[in-house]
Amino acid sequence: MLSGVALLSAFLWCWVIYGNASSTGDPFPLPYFPVLNPLDLTQIGALLAIVLWLQRAQGLRLVDLTGDRAALAYAFIGVAAFIVANGVLLRTLHHWAEVPFSLHAMLQSMLVQAALSIFWSGLALGAMVTATRLRLRVLWIIGAVLMGVVVVKLFLVDLSNVGGVERIVSFIGVGLLMLLIGYMSPVPPRIREQPK
């Protein structure tokens, strides 16, 4: 039973990754709404099912999710959630801004690049603020790395377009979010402080 559920979870994880790369999520004849469409709801449900299965299996002591194993399991779920969130953004730009749903068109669109820069900065802000509140240093470092990727992307990708409102908006948006990160989320301590 355990191996069957593990295989089903692995299949769901792979399907989530594949579904984001291959489907526009067109809910014809219904209008497209981010998150509230069949593809996004199914992918979110699949990830929740994997998380619930892991928690249930650990509660029943079917799997040992402590230390590095837990970190690895939740890292896979975090990667899939990040891909799903980006997929929602890209499909929304495809349906609402009529950006073609192809890798080449997405990479060439300054609207997509500006949206990704601001979106990733918002995710980094959320991760770092949450990490500061919960004193989760690893999550804070993940947010900081994502923010570093955004800064590199701004200079290598967004600056390659000489003009454009999208470039200005992405620079201002990312700059404001970086100010918020600096104000709201200092680095958590290495170990949890004991209450006095």
MOURSUL-V158724 format. One record per helix or strand of 3 or more residues. SS is the DSSP state (H for helix, E for strand). FROM is the first residue (numbers start at 1). TO is the last residue. Records with the same first field share a line. If there is no record, write none. Layout:
SS: FROM-TO, FROM-TO
This chain:
H: 2-22, 38-59, 68-96, 103-108, 110-134, 137-156, 158-160, 165-184
